[in-house]
Amino acid sequence: MGSAPRSQYFCSSCGAMRQQGAKKCFSCGHPFDDEANLTESPYVLQNPRVKEFYRARSKIGRFLETLTSFHSILLILSIVLVAISIYTFLPYIIGVQVEGQIVEFEALHCRGDCQYRVTYEFIDNRGNVRTGEYHWSYADYEYTPPKEGQPTILRYVPWMPWLPAVAVEGWFPWGWIVLGVGGILLIVAVRRNWL
């Protein structure tokens, strides 16, 4: 066993050590041959030279290698997608409804379809004037464009002042629902080693 080639104990794709029972490389996701992995993994875990090599590396080095592995990057990306989705949708889910007013309707550009920025303001439960904005275009909405001074229905979370207020009649971010669900599925796939 001591004269066996390095490729039997390390991933042939990225060079990371094979872990016992793993079907794929923890670093790059490269699949291992099941038969070879069953016979090679115990040697990798028990061989003193291999153990010494990996123990000699610093904790920071091992942490950075784990952090930059294929699965870790996928997991971090998934968590970011889910976090942004939650951040975007909390006002719609647990927000309090309030009436605000449109204070500005500004044209941004008119290449093919005109895009406008709608700025609104409202008074929160503490008496503070808060503002927010969303984009409006003729392609996204069938009704007539909003006007300055026009009332609008908003939702905001009073006990989370760092969350933005959202206009109920404004654009609903359906794309973030898809990305959030995709992030959850990606987390499940990584945790169950489907990828």
Contacts in CASP RR format, 6 or more apart in sequence:
PFRMAT RR
TARGET T0000
AUTHOR 0000-0000-0000
METHOD contacts of the structure
MODEL  1
MGSAPRSQYFCSSCGAMRQQGAKKCFSCGHPFDDEANLTESPYVLQNPRV
KEFYRARSKIGRFLETLTSFHSILLILSIVLVAISIYTFLPYIIGVQVEG
QIVEFEALHCRGDCQYRVTYEFIDNRGNVRTGEYHWSYADYEYTPPKEGQ
PTILRYVPWMPWLPAVAVEGWFPWGWIVLGVGGILLIVAVRRNWL
1 43 0 8 1.000
1 47 0 8 1.000
2 47 0 8 1.000
4 40 0 8 1.000
4 43 0 8 1.000
8 36 0 8 1.000
8 40 0 8 1.000
8 43 0 8 1.000
9 17 0 8 1.000
9 18 0 8 1.000
9 40 0 8 1.000
9 43 0 8 1.000
9 44 0 8 1.000
9 47 0 8 1.000
9 50 0 8 1.000
10 16 0 8 1.000
10 17 0 8 1.000
10 18 0 8 1.000
10 44 0 8 1.000
11 17 0 8 1.000
11 18 0 8 1.000
11 25 0 8 1.000
11 27 0 8 1.000
11 28 0 8 1.000
11 30 0 8 1.000
11 32 0 8 1.000
12 30 0 8 1.000
13 25 0 8 1.000
13 28 0 8 1.000
13 29 0 8 1.000
13 30 0 8 1.000
14 25 0 8 1.000
14 27 0 8 1.000
14 28 0 8 1.000
14 30 0 8 1.000
15 27 0 8 1.000
16 25 0 8 1.000
16 26 0 8 1.000
16 27 0 8 1.000
16 28 0 8 1.000
16 65 0 8 1.000
16 69 0 8 1.000
17 44 0 8 1.000
17 50 0 8 1.000
17 54 0 8 1.000
18 25 0 8 1.000
18 32 0 8 1.000
18 37 0 8 1.000
18 40 0 8 1.000
18 41 0 8 1.000
18 44 0 8 1.000
19 26 0 8 1.000
19 41 0 8 1.000
19 44 0 8 1.000
20 41 0 8 1.000
20 42 0 8 1.000
20 44 0 8 1.000
20 45 0 8 1.000
21 37 0 8 1.000
21 38 0 8 1.000
21 41 0 8 1.000
22 32 0 8 1.000
22 37 0 8 1.000
22 41 0 8 1.000
23 31 0 8 1.000
23 32 0 8 1.000
23 34 0 8 1.000
23 37 0 8 1.000
23 193 0 8 1.000
24 30 0 8 1.000
24 31 0 8 1.000
24 32 0 8 1.000
24 193 0 8 1.000
24 195 0 8 1.000
25 31 0 8 1.000
25 32 0 8 1.000
25 70 0 8 1.000
26 66 0 8 1.000
26 69 0 8 1.000
26 70 0 8 1.000
26 71 0 8 1.000
27 65 0 8 1.000
27 69 0 8 1.000
27 70 0 8 1.000
28 69 0 8 1.000
28 70 0 8 1.000
29 70 0 8 1.000
29 71 0 8 1.000
29 195 0 8 1.000
43 50 0 8 1.000
44 50 0 8 1.000
45 51 0 8 1.000
54 62 0 8 1.000
66 72 0 8 1.000
70 195 0 8 1.000
71 190 0 8 1.000
71 195 0 8 1.000
74 186 0 8 1.000
74 190 0 8 1.000
74 195 0 8 1.000
75 186 0 8 1.000
75 187 0 8 1.000
75 190 0 8 1.000
77 183 0 8 1.000
77 186 0 8 1.000
78 182 0 8 1.000
78 183 0 8 1.000
78 184 0 8 1.000
78 186 0 8 1.000
78 187 0 8 1.000
78 190 0 8 1.000
79 187 0 8 1.000
81 179 0 8 1.000
81 180 0 8 1.000
81 182 0 8 1.000
81 183 0 8 1.000
81 186 0 8 1.000
82 180 0 8 1.000
82 183 0 8 1.000
82 184 0 8 1.000
82 187 0 8 1.000
84 176 0 8 1.000
84 179 0 8 1.000
84 180 0 8 1.000
85 176 0 8 1.000
85 177 0 8 1.000
85 179 0 8 1.000
85 180 0 8 1.000
87 163 0 8 1.000
88 173 0 8 1.000
88 176 0 8 1.000
89 173 0 8 1.000
89 176 0 8 1.000
89 177 0 8 1.000
90 157 0 8 1.000
90 160 0 8 1.000
90 163 0 8 1.000
91 155 0 8 1.000
91 156 0 8 1.000
91 157 0 8 1.000
91 163 0 8 1.000
91 164 0 8 1.000
91 165 0 8 1.000
91 166 0 8 1.000
92 155 0 8 1.000
92 166 0 8 1.000
92 172 0 8 1.000
94 157 0 8 1.000
95 155 0 8 1.000
95 156 0 8 1.000
95 157 0 8 1.000
96 125 0 8 1.000
96 155 0 8 1.000
96 156 0 8 1.000
96 157 0 8 1.000
96 158 0 8 1.000
97 153 0 8 1.000
97 154 0 8 1.000
97 155 0 8 1.000
97 168 0 8 1.000
98 122 0 8 1.000
98 123 0 8 1.000
98 124 0 8 1.000
98 153 0 8 1.000
98 154 0 8 1.000
98 155 0 8 1.000
98 156 0 8 1.000
98 165 0 8 1.000
99 122 0 8 1.000
99 151 0 8 1.000
99 152 0 8 1.000
99 153 0 8 1.000
99 154 0 8 1.000
100 120 0 8 1.000
100 121 0 8 1.000
100 122 0 8 1.000
100 123 0 8 1.000
100 151 0 8 1.000
100 152 0 8 1.000
100 153 0 8 1.000
100 154 0 8 1.000
101 120 0 8 1.000
101 121 0 8 1.000
101 122 0 8 1.000
101 149 0 8 1.000
101 150 0 8 1.000
101 151 0 8 1.000
101 152 0 8 1.000
102 118 0 8 1.000
102 119 0 8 1.000
102 120 0 8 1.000
102 146 0 8 1.000
102 147 0 8 1.000
102 148 0 8 1.000
102 149 0 8 1.000
102 150 0 8 1.000
102 151 0 8 1.000
102 152 0 8 1.000
103 119 0 8 1.000
103 120 0 8 1.000
103 121 0 8 1.000
103 131 0 8 1.000
103 148 0 8 1.000
103 149 0 8 1.000
104 117 0 8 1.000
104 118 0 8 1.000
104 119 0 8 1.000
104 148 0 8 1.000
105 116 0 8 1.000
105 117 0 8 1.000
105 118 0 8 1.000
105 119 0 8 1.000
105 136 0 8 1.000
105 145 0 8 1.000
105 146 0 8 1.000
105 147 0 8 1.000
105 148 0 8 1.000
106 116 0 8 1.000
106 117 0 8 1.000
106 119 0 8 1.000
107 114 0 8 1.000
107 115 0 8 1.000
107 116 0 8 1.000
108 115 0 8 1.000
108 116 0 8 1.000
108 117 0 8 1.000
108 135 0 8 1.000
109 115 0 8 1.000
113 137 0 8 1.000
113 138 0 8 1.000
113 139 0 8 1.000
114 137 0 8 1.000
114 138 0 8 1.000
115 135 0 8 1.000
115 136 0 8 1.000
115 137 0 8 1.000
116 135 0 8 1.000
116 136 0 8 1.000
116 137 0 8 1.000
116 145 0 8 1.000
117 133 0 8 1.000
117 134 0 8 1.000
117 135 0 8 1.000
117 136 0 8 1.000
118 133 0 8 1.000
118 134 0 8 1.000
118 135 0 8 1.000
118 136 0 8 1.000
118 146 0 8 1.000
118 167 0 8 1.000
118 170 0 8 1.000
119 131 0 8 1.000
119 132 0 8 1.000
119 133 0 8 1.000
120 131 0 8 1.000
120 132 0 8 1.000
120 133 0 8 1.000
120 152 0 8 1.000
120 154 0 8 1.000
120 165 0 8 1.000
120 167 0 8 1.000
121 129 0 8 1.000
121 130 0 8 1.000
121 131 0 8 1.000
121 132 0 8 1.000
122 129 0 8 1.000
122 130 0 8 1.000
122 154 0 8 1.000
122 156 0 8 1.000
122 165 0 8 1.000
123 129 0 8 1.000
123 130 0 8 1.000
124 130 0 8 1.000
124 156 0 8 1.000
124 158 0 8 1.000
124 161 0 8 1.000
125 158 0 8 1.000
126 158 0 8 1.000
130 156 0 8 1.000
130 165 0 8 1.000
132 164 0 8 1.000
132 165 0 8 1.000
134 166 0 8 1.000
134 167 0 8 1.000
134 170 0 8 1.000
134 171 0 8 1.000
135 171 0 8 1.000
136 145 0 8 1.000
136 146 0 8 1.000
136 170 0 8 1.000
136 171 0 8 1.000
138 145 0 8 1.000
140 171 0 8 1.000
141 170 0 8 1.000
146 152 0 8 1.000
146 169 0 8 1.000
152 167 0 8 1.000
152 168 0 8 1.000
152 169 0 8 1.000
153 167 0 8 1.000
153 168 0 8 1.000
153 169 0 8 1.000
154 165 0 8 1.000
154 166 0 8 1.000
154 167 0 8 1.000
154 168 0 8 1.000
155 165 0 8 1.000
155 166 0 8 1.000
155 168 0 8 1.000
156 163 0 8 1.000
156 164 0 8 1.000
156 165 0 8 1.000
156 166 0 8 1.000
157 163 0 8 1.000
188 194 0 8 1.000
189 195 0 8 1.000
END
